[in-house]
Amino acid sequence: MTFDPVLPPLVLAFAAVALITLRLLSLRPAGRTGRHAVLRWALTTAAMLLVLLAAARPVTGSAADTAPAQASQTGANVYFLVDRSADSAITDFGGASRMSGIRDDIEAVMDAHPSARFAVISFAARPAIDWPLSADAWSLVPVVEALNPYPGVDSTEANAGAAANVLRYQLISAGQQFPQADNLVYYLGSGAGQSTVPQGIFDTPAVDGGAVFGYGPGPGENTLRSIAGQLGLPYIQRTPGEALPRADGTSNQAGSADPVAGQERTELYWVLMILASLLLLPEIYLTARDLRQARATRTEVLP
């Protein structure tokens, strides 16, 4: 079993110490009330500890003892920059929308990097992090399938470089948290060919691979090529039905950047969260009952 925490280990350790300290301080008042109060204290404390353990992201797999202990630190970080402007809704991509091609290509890249961490940064006029960097590809799949153009955003307001600053800070953070990991960037968009606003510039730390994928014909191609140059990545015009080319500039992460390729990973955090929820059910019921009783008592006391 390995761990892939959602926060730096020191932050989780500090949170655990603070939680245990606070819960121990509340134990004495609970003990004075009676056994039932102590039981409620114990259930709530256990639920909180399970949530902290879930945040540590325990992961188990079928490859026992052969994967290096630092595997979770060396898998590639893959960033998807997804154009969700109105241009992505245009249905000129083999009779389907450009967004359908974007979704298919994201899933193909995910399949090509089975042991990577993934992040999704969407943009139109402004950026948004739809999925923070995580190795939980299983949960990311339905998020990708639900990606659609933003409603109510005019194509003249689109900014093809809107995600530049967010990507910059994400890469800096990943470099501190995963110093041995490759950073791959995949930009998927139309280039904001109808936009009338200034376009952002990608001034980011160097990346190790990826590509800029263009969808549909139009004046946005020059913008996409410019973005590819800023990121130091190849530009690839996508064609419906065409297989995804290998454009990450690496050996498909089969070497040191992906030492656990082929391993069956099983996320366990959801089991811990279910257990925590079950432990909290009695506390929720008892708290609701106490509130009803307090409200009834207050009603009787008031004239």
Backbone bond lengths (Angstrom), bond angles and torsions (degrees), N, CA, C in turn:
res aa  C-N    CA-C-N  psi(-1)  N-CA   C-N-CA  omega(-1)  CA-C   N-CA-C  phi
1 M - - - 1.467 - - 1.520 109.26 -
2 T 1.321 116.22 136.81 1.450 122.01 176.11 1.534 108.92 -124.17
3 F 1.329 115.86 173.48 1.453 121.22 -179.32 1.518 109.51 -128.26
4 D 1.328 115.62 141.41 1.462 122.44 178.11 1.524 107.30 -132.55
5 P 1.334 117.64 74.92 1.476 121.70 -169.96 1.514 112.74 -62.57
6 V 1.343 115.01 147.24 1.455 120.46 178.66 1.524 111.05 -78.32
7 L 1.331 117.11 -15.97 1.449 123.36 176.55 1.524 108.59 -129.39
8 P 1.330 118.34 160.14 1.464 119.55 176.47 1.523 110.95 -54.94
9 P 1.337 118.39 141.94 1.464 121.49 -176.91 1.518 113.77 -54.49
10 L 1.341 118.53 -36.76 1.462 120.81 -179.89 1.528 111.11 -64.39
11 V 1.329 116.37 -36.41 1.462 119.78 178.15 1.520 110.42 -66.10
12 L 1.335 116.77 -43.64 1.461 120.09 178.15 1.519 111.23 -64.81
13 A 1.335 117.00 -39.16 1.470 120.13 179.02 1.521 110.78 -63.99
14 F 1.338 116.86 -42.21 1.467 120.36 177.96 1.523 110.61 -62.86
15 A 1.340 116.73 -42.46 1.464 120.20 178.89 1.523 111.03 -62.93
16 A 1.340 117.08 -39.29 1.460 120.77 179.63 1.526 110.99 -64.84
17 V 1.330 116.95 -44.10 1.472 120.78 179.30 1.524 110.33 -63.22
18 A 1.338 116.68 -44.29 1.463 120.15 -179.83 1.525 111.00 -63.56
19 L 1.331 117.09 -41.52 1.458 120.88 179.87 1.517 111.39 -64.16
20 I 1.322 116.72 -47.44 1.469 120.00 -179.12 1.523 110.80 -61.82
21 T 1.331 116.12 -41.12 1.469 119.78 179.42 1.521 111.35 -61.78
22 L 1.321 116.60 -47.77 1.464 120.46 -179.11 1.523 111.96 -64.21
23 R 1.339 115.54 -39.78 1.462 117.99 -179.91 1.527 111.93 -68.23
24 L 1.327 117.53 -36.51 1.471 120.52 177.37 1.519 110.87 -66.11
25 L 1.325 117.38 -36.37 1.457 120.52 177.46 1.525 111.92 -65.32
26 S 1.335 116.11 -30.23 1.470 119.67 -179.63 1.528 112.53 -86.92
27 L 1.329 117.66 -5.85 1.464 119.76 -177.91 1.519 112.22 -69.41
28 R 1.337 117.65 -41.41 1.469 119.95 -177.26 1.525 112.37 -61.12
29 P 1.371 118.97 -48.24 1.474 117.88 175.99 1.526 112.73 -58.91
30 A 1.327 116.87 -36.03 1.457 119.25 178.69 1.520 111.10 -67.18
31 G 1.337 117.43 -37.63 1.461 121.14 179.90 1.513 112.42 -64.96
32 R 1.320 116.80 -31.52 1.466 119.83 178.87 1.523 111.91 -70.21
33 T 1.319 116.69 -24.43 1.465 120.41 -176.72 1.522 112.51 -79.55
34 G 1.338 116.96 -32.58 1.460 120.01 179.53 1.511 112.65 139.11
35 R 1.344 115.54 177.83 1.462 120.54 -176.50 1.519 112.64 -63.76
36 H 1.330 116.45 -36.51 1.459 119.09 -178.40 1.531 110.93 -63.92
37 A 1.318 116.36 -38.70 1.461 119.48 178.83 1.525 110.93 -66.84
38 V 1.326 116.68 -37.41 1.464 120.18 178.29 1.529 109.97 -65.30
39 L 1.332 116.20 -39.74 1.466 119.59 178.75 1.526 110.50 -64.02
40 R 1.327 116.90 -42.64 1.461 119.71 177.39 1.528 110.75 -61.71
41 W 1.323 115.79 -41.20 1.469 120.71 178.11 1.530 110.61 -60.26
42 A 1.325 115.96 -43.89 1.463 120.49 -177.41 1.530 111.40 -65.56
43 L 1.335 117.11 -43.12 1.461 120.51 -179.49 1.532 111.39 -64.86
44 T 1.325 115.63 -43.48 1.464 118.87 179.76 1.526 111.53 -65.87
45 T 1.331 116.25 -41.36 1.464 120.09 179.13 1.521 110.99 -63.66
46 A 1.326 116.89 -43.00 1.464 120.61 178.94 1.521 110.69 -62.16
47 A 1.335 117.52 -39.98 1.473 120.70 178.89 1.528 111.14 -63.31
48 M 1.330 116.44 -41.88 1.465 119.97 179.42 1.525 111.13 -64.41
49 L 1.318 117.08 -40.97 1.462 120.37 179.21 1.527 111.18 -65.71
50 L 1.339 116.61 -36.04 1.459 119.88 177.04 1.528 111.49 -65.33
51 V 1.329 116.86 -36.81 1.471 120.14 177.30 1.526 110.05 -64.37
52 L 1.340 116.68 -41.75 1.462 119.79 177.22 1.526 111.37 -63.25
53 L 1.340 115.72 -41.51 1.466 119.19 178.52 1.525 110.85 -64.83
54 A 1.334 117.04 -36.89 1.463 120.44 176.98 1.526 110.74 -63.75
55 A 1.351 116.22 -35.81 1.469 119.86 178.28 1.521 111.85 -65.32
56 A 1.342 116.48 -22.74 1.468 120.19 176.33 1.523 111.96 -76.26
57 R 1.353 117.68 -8.29 1.465 124.38 174.99 1.537 112.81 54.25
58 P 1.335 118.50 65.67 1.468 118.93 174.52 1.519 110.87 -66.02
59 V 1.326 115.80 136.99 1.462 122.36 -177.88 1.514 107.98 -133.96
60 T 1.324 115.95 132.99 1.457 120.24 176.05 1.518 108.79 -120.93
61 G 1.331 116.98 157.82 1.455 120.41 -178.42 1.507 111.63 -149.38
62 S 1.355 115.65 175.48 1.456 120.57 -176.23 1.514 112.71 -85.72
63 A 1.339 116.91 -18.21 1.458 119.52 -179.79 1.511 109.30 -87.67
64 A 1.296 117.04 97.68 1.454 121.56 -173.49 1.519 111.10 -89.43
65 D 1.322 115.33 132.33 1.463 124.37 171.54 1.518 114.42 63.42
66 T 1.341 119.77 -2.59 1.459 119.70 -178.71 1.514 112.02 -97.60
67 A 1.317 117.68 -22.15 1.452 120.86 178.70 1.511 109.46 -84.17
68 P 1.310 118.18 138.15 1.444 120.47 179.93 1.515 111.66 -66.57
69 A 1.329 115.68 152.21 1.460 120.46 -175.66 1.515 111.53 -64.92
70 Q 1.353 117.84 -25.10 1.440 119.93 -177.77 1.516 112.53 -90.24
71 A 1.336 118.53 17.09 1.467 120.76 -175.49 1.513 111.83 -56.62
72 S 1.346 117.33 -41.77 1.453 119.48 -177.30 1.511 112.03 -67.18
73 Q 1.337 117.70 -15.91 1.448 120.99 179.74 1.521 112.37 -91.97
74 T 1.326 118.36 -18.06 1.457 120.51 -173.18 1.517 114.06 -107.92
75 G 1.323 120.10 -11.88 1.454 120.75 176.35 1.523 110.20 -60.74
76 A 1.320 116.42 148.20 1.465 120.82 -175.67 1.522 112.12 -65.10
77 N 1.337 115.80 148.98 1.461 123.21 171.05 1.526 107.25 -98.92
78 V 1.316 116.85 116.69 1.471 121.84 -176.68 1.526 108.49 -111.37
79 Y 1.335 115.23 122.12 1.466 121.31 -179.02 1.528 109.35 -109.95
80 F 1.328 116.06 125.56 1.462 121.72 174.87 1.534 108.60 -102.44
81 L 1.318 116.66 120.09 1.457 121.76 173.78 1.526 106.99 -101.33
82 V 1.315 116.73 108.67 1.465 122.24 -167.84 1.522 110.81 -109.45
83 D 1.316 115.54 121.01 1.459 122.97 177.39 1.527 109.12 -77.88
84 R 1.337 116.16 110.10 1.457 120.75 179.15 1.525 111.07 -112.29
85 S 1.322 115.05 28.84 1.464 119.77 176.27 1.529 109.89 -76.36
86 A 1.328 115.37 176.18 1.463 120.28 -179.46 1.519 111.86 -62.15
87 D 1.335 118.00 -25.54 1.467 120.48 179.42 1.523 111.80 -62.66
88 S 1.328 117.72 -27.73 1.463 120.78 -179.18 1.522 112.22 -72.01
89 A 1.321 116.82 -12.24 1.469 120.42 178.93 1.524 112.25 -89.34
90 I 1.345 117.85 -7.79 1.463 121.08 -178.78 1.532 109.66 -64.39
91 T 1.316 116.80 132.86 1.469 121.69 -174.63 1.521 111.05 -97.42
92 D 1.324 116.13 63.02 1.461 120.44 177.21 1.520 111.72 -121.70
93 F 1.340 115.68 20.90 1.460 119.64 -179.18 1.529 108.27 -108.15
94 G 1.331 115.75 79.03 1.457 120.90 -177.94 1.506 112.99 64.79
95 G 1.327 116.83 33.93 1.460 120.89 -179.41 1.510 113.56 85.27
96 A 1.314 117.50 -4.39 1.461 121.85 178.58 1.527 108.52 -116.35
97 S 1.324 115.83 174.24 1.459 119.49 -179.88 1.527 110.57 -74.16
98 R 1.320 115.33 155.99 1.455 119.60 175.85 1.530 111.08 -61.06
99 M 1.325 116.16 -32.93 1.466 119.73 179.50 1.518 111.78 -62.68
100 S 1.331 117.49 -32.93 1.463 119.30 178.15 1.526 110.30 -63.40
101 G 1.340 116.44 -39.25 1.461 119.82 176.16 1.516 111.74 -66.76
102 I 1.325 116.86 -37.74 1.469 120.77 177.91 1.520 110.21 -62.34
103 R 1.337 116.56 -45.81 1.470 119.36 -179.87 1.525 110.98 -61.41
104 D 1.328 116.82 -43.73 1.474 120.08 -179.68 1.527 111.23 -61.72
105 D 1.326 116.46 -40.50 1.463 119.47 -177.79 1.527 111.33 -70.86
106 I 1.322 117.57 -35.65 1.471 119.97 176.00 1.521 110.22 -60.99
107 E 1.323 116.73 -45.46 1.456 119.90 -179.90 1.526 111.50 -64.90
108 A 1.341 117.15 -35.44 1.464 120.46 178.28 1.533 110.90 -66.25
109 V 1.327 116.64 -40.84 1.468 119.96 177.68 1.526 110.33 -65.07
110 M 1.319 116.65 -40.29 1.468 119.95 178.24 1.524 110.60 -61.50
111 D 1.329 117.07 -42.13 1.469 120.46 178.77 1.524 111.21 -63.37
112 A 1.335 116.81 -31.68 1.466 120.88 -178.36 1.524 112.61 -77.50
113 H 1.335 117.40 -12.96 1.464 121.55 -179.25 1.534 108.70 -131.23
114 P 1.336 117.30 73.01 1.468 120.60 -172.18 1.520 114.90 -66.47
115 S 1.322 118.71 -19.50 1.459 120.31 -176.64 1.520 112.47 -114.84
116 A 1.311 116.81 19.88 1.461 120.95 -177.95 1.520 111.24 -90.91
117 R 1.316 114.29 166.82 1.461 121.90 168.02 1.527 107.09 -98.71
118 F 1.331 116.35 146.75 1.459 120.20 -175.51 1.524 110.83 -127.71
119 A 1.321 115.06 147.56 1.458 122.03 173.30 1.526 107.96 -137.15
120 V 1.327 115.93 145.49 1.469 121.32 178.48 1.524 108.12 -121.74
121 I 1.325 115.70 117.90 1.459 122.31 176.42 1.525 107.08 -114.37
122 S 1.307 117.04 112.66 1.465 121.64 -179.70 1.525 110.31 -97.57
123 F 1.321 115.21 159.24 1.461 118.99 179.94 1.520 109.99 -158.61
124 A 1.312 114.08 156.06 1.471 123.57 167.71 1.523 104.58 -144.00
125 A 1.345 116.56 -90.69 1.459 119.30 171.01 1.521 110.75 -85.16
126 R 1.359 115.65 -29.62 1.466 122.18 -179.91 1.524 108.81 -136.60
127 P 1.343 117.67 160.95 1.462 120.16 -178.65 1.519 111.96 -91.80
128 A 1.314 115.55 162.00 1.460 122.48 174.45 1.521 108.27 -154.39
129 I 1.322 115.96 140.86 1.463 120.59 177.18 1.531 107.68 -88.37
130 D 1.323 116.37 104.89 1.462 120.62 179.50 1.527 111.67 -80.07
131 W 1.323 117.26 -25.54 1.468 121.20 -178.37 1.524 108.22 -151.06
132 P 1.327 118.49 111.86 1.465 119.60 178.91 1.524 110.92 -69.38
133 L 1.311 116.72 159.55 1.457 122.32 -175.63 1.527 110.32 -55.08
134 S 1.337 115.87 120.68 1.458 121.03 -174.83 1.519 109.80 -157.54
135 A 1.326 115.99 149.42 1.463 121.50 176.51 1.520 112.12 -88.58
136 D 1.317 117.71 2.56 1.463 121.81 -177.92 1.532 109.84 -81.73
137 A 1.326 116.15 70.72 1.465 120.85 -178.66 1.524 111.47 -65.01
138 W 1.327 116.82 -30.69 1.468 120.51 -178.55 1.527 110.86 -60.35
139 S 1.326 117.13 -42.13 1.463 120.18 179.24 1.518 112.23 -78.54
140 L 1.331 117.00 -21.28 1.462 119.98 -179.66 1.524 111.53 -73.12
141 V 1.330 118.46 -29.58 1.469 121.52 -175.54 1.530 112.48 -53.48
142 P 1.349 120.61 -50.94 1.472 118.71 179.42 1.524 113.00 -65.50
143 V 1.336 117.69 -27.34 1.468 120.08 176.05 1.523 109.98 -65.97
144 V 1.330 116.29 -43.08 1.459 120.75 178.23 1.523 110.57 -64.21
145 E 1.321 116.76 -42.88 1.460 120.63 -179.61 1.523 112.61 -62.78
146 A 1.331 116.69 -24.06 1.466 120.80 -178.67 1.528 112.93 -93.73
147 L 1.335 118.11 0.92 1.461 120.37 179.79 1.527 110.62 -66.18
148 N 1.316 115.89 129.41 1.459 122.43 177.66 1.519 108.82 -145.80
149 P 1.330 117.72 161.70 1.468 119.49 176.36 1.523 111.22 -59.32
150 Y 1.323 116.22 146.89 1.462 120.51 177.33 1.525 109.57 -66.13
151 P 1.320 118.02 135.03 1.469 119.37 176.52 1.525 110.80 -77.03
152 G 1.301 116.13 145.80 1.456 120.56 173.21 1.510 116.08 77.43
153 V 1.338 118.67 9.41 1.465 121.43 178.17 1.516 108.41 -104.93
154 D 1.322 116.90 114.47 1.459 121.56 -178.01 1.526 110.58 -70.38
155 S 1.335 116.83 142.51 1.459 121.15 -178.12 1.526 112.15 -64.52
156 T 1.336 117.16 -21.41 1.471 119.42 178.92 1.516 111.79 -73.63
157 E 1.348 118.07 -12.74 1.457 122.33 -179.28 1.525 112.18 -99.86
158 A 1.338 117.27 -0.53 1.460 120.52 -175.69 1.525 111.04 -67.95
159 N 1.325 114.60 143.49 1.466 121.88 177.90 1.512 107.74 -125.07
160 A 1.319 117.62 106.14 1.464 121.45 -176.26 1.522 112.52 -63.88
161 G 1.329 117.00 -21.94 1.464 120.29 179.06 1.509 113.30 -106.47
162 A 1.327 117.30 21.80 1.463 120.59 -175.54 1.520 112.61 -62.81
163 A 1.336 117.81 -27.35 1.462 121.11 -175.56 1.527 112.93 -87.39
164 A 1.319 117.82 5.57 1.464 120.59 -172.45 1.529 112.39 -60.35
165 N 1.330 117.68 -51.64 1.468 119.72 -177.02 1.518 112.34 -66.94
166 V 1.339 116.30 -40.53 1.466 119.04 178.61 1.521 109.99 -61.53
167 L 1.324 117.29 -44.78 1.458 120.36 178.61 1.527 110.50 -61.81
168 R 1.294 117.44 -41.15 1.463 120.95 -179.75 1.531 110.97 -56.64
169 Y 1.334 116.41 -50.92 1.462 119.79 -178.22 1.532 111.82 -69.00
170 Q 1.319 117.08 -32.91 1.460 120.18 176.35 1.528 110.87 -64.20
171 L 1.321 117.10 -41.24 1.463 120.89 179.42 1.526 111.14 -67.63
172 I 1.318 116.94 -38.97 1.467 120.21 178.09 1.522 110.27 -63.86
173 S 1.332 116.26 -44.50 1.462 120.43 179.18 1.523 111.53 -63.94
174 A 1.335 116.58 -42.23 1.463 119.92 -179.96 1.525 110.99 -65.14
175 G 1.342 116.64 -35.75 1.455 119.81 178.55 1.509 112.79 -63.36
176 Q 1.331 116.22 -30.78 1.461 120.62 177.89 1.525 111.80 -80.07
177 Q 1.326 116.54 -37.91 1.458 120.54 -176.85 1.521 112.92 -83.33
178 F 1.349 116.63 -35.33 1.468 121.48 -178.60 1.530 109.35 -129.04
179 P 1.321 117.47 71.22 1.473 119.79 -173.11 1.519 114.11 -64.71
180 Q 1.335 118.71 -21.84 1.458 121.09 -178.37 1.525 113.34 -93.81
181 A 1.319 117.19 -3.05 1.465 120.49 -173.37 1.518 111.59 -90.31
182 D 1.346 116.02 145.76 1.457 121.95 171.54 1.520 109.62 -75.84
183 N 1.324 116.36 146.13 1.463 122.15 176.07 1.527 108.77 -111.22
184 L 1.333 116.00 117.74 1.459 122.47 -179.90 1.525 109.44 -112.81
185 V 1.315 117.08 133.68 1.461 121.76 -178.73 1.522 109.24 -120.23
186 Y 1.316 116.05 126.89 1.468 122.27 175.52 1.528 108.14 -119.33
187 Y 1.307 115.03 113.07 1.467 122.03 178.18 1.528 107.16 -97.82
188 L 1.333 116.29 126.83 1.459 120.97 -177.28 1.524 108.75 -127.33
189 G 1.349 116.54 110.24 1.453 117.46 -176.94 1.508 113.99 -169.61
190 S 1.345 113.85 -172.14 1.461 121.55 -176.19 1.521 113.14 -111.33
191 G 1.331 118.10 -9.20 1.454 120.36 176.20 1.509 116.23 88.45
192 A 1.328 118.27 8.39 1.470 122.42 176.21 1.521 111.49 50.72
193 G 1.338 116.12 50.74 1.454 120.75 -175.43 1.511 114.55 -65.38
194 Q 1.354 118.29 -21.64 1.455 120.97 -178.63 1.524 112.76 -102.63
195 S 1.326 116.43 6.68 1.459 120.26 -175.06 1.519 111.66 -73.55
196 T 1.333 115.07 148.01 1.467 121.43 177.35 1.527 111.42 -116.78
197 V 1.343 117.28 9.10 1.467 121.18 -178.26 1.526 108.97 -106.01
198 P 1.343 118.16 158.53 1.469 120.63 177.07 1.525 110.77 -61.28
199 Q 1.329 115.42 143.84 1.463 120.97 -177.10 1.533 110.45 -99.51
200 G 1.324 115.41 142.48 1.453 121.12 -179.64 1.522 112.08 -70.74
201 I 1.325 115.54 161.02 1.453 122.41 -179.98 1.532 108.48 -118.01
202 F 1.329 117.25 135.48 1.460 121.90 179.00 1.524 109.38 -86.63
203 D 1.323 115.01 103.15 1.462 122.06 175.46 1.523 106.69 -116.18
204 T 1.316 116.17 78.73 1.459 122.36 -171.57 1.523 110.70 -118.91
205 P 1.341 116.70 164.10 1.466 118.39 171.91 1.525 110.45 -59.66
206 A 1.325 116.12 154.40 1.462 120.58 -178.80 1.524 110.86 -59.59
207 V 1.324 115.36 141.38 1.463 120.77 177.94 1.526 108.75 -109.30
208 D 1.335 115.45 161.78 1.465 120.99 -173.86 1.517 113.58 -93.95
209 G 1.315 117.66 -9.51 1.451 119.26 -179.68 1.509 111.15 169.87
210 G 1.335 115.36 -177.06 1.449 121.48 -178.53 1.509 109.91 127.37
211 A 1.324 117.05 -156.19 1.463 120.96 -179.81 1.516 108.85 -170.12
212 V 1.324 115.16 161.53 1.463 122.45 170.54 1.513 107.05 -107.43
213 F 1.334 116.79 115.46 1.460 122.27 -178.71 1.531 109.38 -99.98
214 G 1.333 115.76 128.94 1.448 120.76 178.07 1.516 111.40 -107.56
215 Y 1.339 115.93 142.29 1.467 121.16 -176.03 1.523 109.83 -126.18
216 G 1.337 115.12 123.78 1.455 120.85 176.59 1.512 112.92 80.57
217 P 1.330 116.14 150.80 1.464 120.32 177.60 1.519 110.24 -74.98
218 G 1.327 115.71 164.52 1.455 118.77 176.06 1.508 112.25 143.82
219 P 1.331 115.94 175.60 1.461 121.00 -176.74 1.524 113.62 -70.53
220 G 1.322 118.75 -8.20 1.453 120.49 -179.17 1.513 114.47 -73.98
221 E 1.335 117.86 -9.89 1.464 119.64 -176.46 1.523 111.74 -62.02
222 N 1.334 117.28 -38.92 1.460 119.45 179.15 1.525 111.42 -62.85
223 T 1.321 116.26 -38.62 1.465 120.25 177.34 1.520 110.74 -64.44
224 L 1.332 116.27 -41.90 1.465 120.03 179.78 1.527 110.99 -64.61
225 R 1.307 116.68 -40.03 1.466 119.37 178.17 1.533 110.61 -65.09
226 S 1.322 115.74 -36.64 1.459 119.59 177.62 1.533 110.74 -65.15
227 I 1.345 116.76 -41.44 1.462 120.92 177.70 1.521 110.50 -63.23
228 A 1.328 116.53 -41.08 1.465 120.26 177.68 1.524 110.65 -59.13
229 G 1.340 116.46 -40.57 1.447 119.49 177.85 1.509 112.64 -66.54
230 Q 1.331 116.99 -38.40 1.462 120.53 179.37 1.526 111.56 -65.19
231 L 1.327 116.64 -36.61 1.469 121.16 -179.41 1.522 112.28 -87.08
232 G 1.330 117.31 -10.64 1.460 120.24 -176.77 1.514 112.60 70.49
233 L 1.343 116.43 36.23 1.461 122.22 -177.22 1.516 110.26 -122.33
234 P 1.329 117.92 157.97 1.465 120.25 176.19 1.527 111.17 -74.06
235 Y 1.331 115.54 149.92 1.461 120.69 173.66 1.513 108.71 -99.83
236 I 1.323 116.39 132.16 1.465 121.48 -178.64 1.526 108.40 -130.87
237 Q 1.331 115.38 119.21 1.465 120.34 175.68 1.518 107.82 -81.48
238 R 1.317 116.28 118.42 1.453 120.79 -175.95 1.529 111.15 -81.71
239 T 1.336 113.81 142.52 1.460 121.92 179.47 1.522 108.72 -122.41
240 P 1.325 119.38 135.83 1.465 120.96 -179.96 1.521 111.95 -55.00
241 G 1.328 116.48 132.91 1.452 121.56 177.42 1.505 114.81 82.34
242 E 1.326 118.18 -7.42 1.456 120.97 -179.07 1.524 110.14 -81.18
243 A 1.333 115.44 136.56 1.456 119.84 179.26 1.517 110.33 -63.55
244 L 1.321 116.03 148.12 1.452 120.84 -178.86 1.522 109.60 -71.40
245 P 1.338 118.34 123.95 1.465 119.67 179.69 1.510 111.61 -75.59
246 R 1.318 115.81 157.27 1.459 120.50 173.98 1.511 107.53 -82.74
247 A 1.347 114.75 107.01 1.462 118.18 -174.89 1.514 111.96 -129.51
248 D 1.341 117.50 22.93 1.462 119.11 -177.22 1.517 113.17 -88.41
249 G 1.339 117.41 -3.43 1.443 119.87 177.02 1.507 113.77 73.49
250 T 1.335 117.69 12.34 1.456 121.10 -179.80 1.509 108.72 -130.55
251 S 1.307 116.11 179.51 1.467 121.58 178.96 1.518 110.54 -87.68
252 N 1.363 115.30 46.02 1.466 121.97 178.19 1.511 112.52 59.83
253 Q 1.354 115.74 25.86 1.453 121.81 175.92 1.510 113.09 58.93
254 A 1.318 118.40 27.22 1.456 120.81 -177.87 1.512 112.12 -85.28
255 G 1.338 117.26 -8.28 1.455 119.56 -178.24 1.501 111.10 -99.29
256 S 1.344 115.38 -130.35 1.457 119.62 -173.06 1.511 112.61 -66.56
257 A 1.347 117.76 -24.63 1.452 119.23 -178.87 1.511 112.29 -75.91
258 D 1.317 118.54 -12.55 1.460 121.03 -178.91 1.523 108.80 -145.71
259 P 1.342 118.63 65.05 1.446 121.34 -171.85 1.502 114.47 -71.71
260 V 1.332 118.46 -8.14 1.460 119.33 -177.06 1.520 110.95 -114.93
261 A 1.334 117.48 25.01 1.458 119.57 179.44 1.517 110.14 -59.93
262 G 1.319 116.30 136.58 1.444 121.35 -180.00 1.519 113.44 92.04
263 Q 1.314 117.15 -10.41 1.450 119.44 179.78 1.526 110.06 -78.94
264 E 1.306 116.17 137.12 1.459 121.41 177.02 1.519 108.67 -81.39
265 R 1.333 116.15 108.19 1.465 120.98 -179.53 1.518 109.88 -94.52
266 T 1.320 115.85 136.77 1.457 121.33 178.02 1.517 108.84 -125.92
267 E 1.326 115.91 117.43 1.458 120.82 178.12 1.526 109.49 -77.60
268 L 1.340 116.02 136.18 1.461 120.91 -178.16 1.521 113.33 -112.37
269 Y 1.340 116.97 -3.30 1.458 118.28 -175.65 1.527 112.25 -60.94
270 W 1.347 116.51 -34.91 1.469 119.27 -176.68 1.524 111.55 -67.23
271 V 1.344 117.21 -31.38 1.466 119.87 175.99 1.520 109.94 -64.57
272 L 1.334 116.10 -43.25 1.460 120.88 179.98 1.526 110.94 -64.63
273 M 1.348 116.66 -38.00 1.456 119.22 179.94 1.528 111.63 -69.00
274 I 1.331 117.01 -35.64 1.469 119.65 176.15 1.516 110.52 -64.12
275 L 1.333 116.72 -44.34 1.462 120.53 178.36 1.530 111.13 -61.54
276 A 1.328 116.01 -42.15 1.465 119.52 178.78 1.526 110.79 -62.42
277 S 1.330 116.73 -40.34 1.468 120.42 178.92 1.525 111.14 -63.34
278 L 1.329 116.08 -41.93 1.463 119.55 179.19 1.525 111.48 -63.94
279 L 1.336 116.91 -39.63 1.463 120.28 179.19 1.528 111.86 -66.99
280 L 1.326 116.70 -28.23 1.460 120.08 -178.83 1.523 113.61 -83.32
281 L 1.337 117.17 -15.90 1.467 119.43 -178.60 1.529 112.92 -57.20
282 P 1.355 119.63 -47.40 1.473 118.44 177.90 1.520 112.30 -59.84
283 E 1.321 117.57 -39.86 1.459 120.56 -179.84 1.522 111.23 -64.89
284 I 1.324 117.14 -39.60 1.462 120.38 177.86 1.524 110.71 -63.35
285 Y 1.353 115.20 -43.60 1.471 119.09 179.71 1.523 110.78 -63.82
286 L 1.332 117.31 -47.82 1.464 121.26 -177.45 1.525 111.51 -65.60
287 T 1.334 116.98 -37.63 1.465 119.87 177.88 1.520 110.91 -64.73
288 A 1.339 116.52 -43.00 1.472 120.03 177.61 1.526 110.86 -62.98
289 R 1.343 116.46 -39.85 1.466 119.82 178.68 1.520 110.92 -64.38
290 D 1.343 116.73 -42.78 1.474 120.13 179.94 1.523 110.99 -63.32
291 L 1.333 116.47 -37.73 1.460 119.59 179.15 1.521 111.37 -65.96
292 R 1.350 115.79 -40.84 1.472 118.83 178.18 1.523 110.71 -63.97
293 Q 1.323 116.41 -42.55 1.458 119.45 179.76 1.521 111.44 -64.82
294 A 1.338 116.20 -41.85 1.463 119.50 179.26 1.519 111.08 -64.07
295 R 1.332 116.49 -38.53 1.464 120.41 179.51 1.526 110.73 -68.21
296 A 1.349 116.43 -39.19 1.464 119.57 178.41 1.515 110.86 -66.38
297 T 1.333 117.57 -40.37 1.465 121.28 178.67 1.528 110.92 -63.97
298 R 1.319 116.04 -41.65 1.475 120.59 179.34 1.527 110.90 -64.00
299 T 1.333 116.40 -36.55 1.469 120.19 178.96 1.516 110.32 -66.49
300 E 1.337 117.32 -38.06 1.467 120.44 -179.20 1.520 111.50 -70.66
301 V 1.330 116.73 -33.83 1.460 120.14 -176.75 1.524 111.22 -74.56
302 L 1.335 116.17 -38.78 1.460 119.32 -178.41 1.526 110.49 -65.08
303 P 1.350 117.82 139.31 1.470 120.32 -179.42 1.527 111.21 -69.93
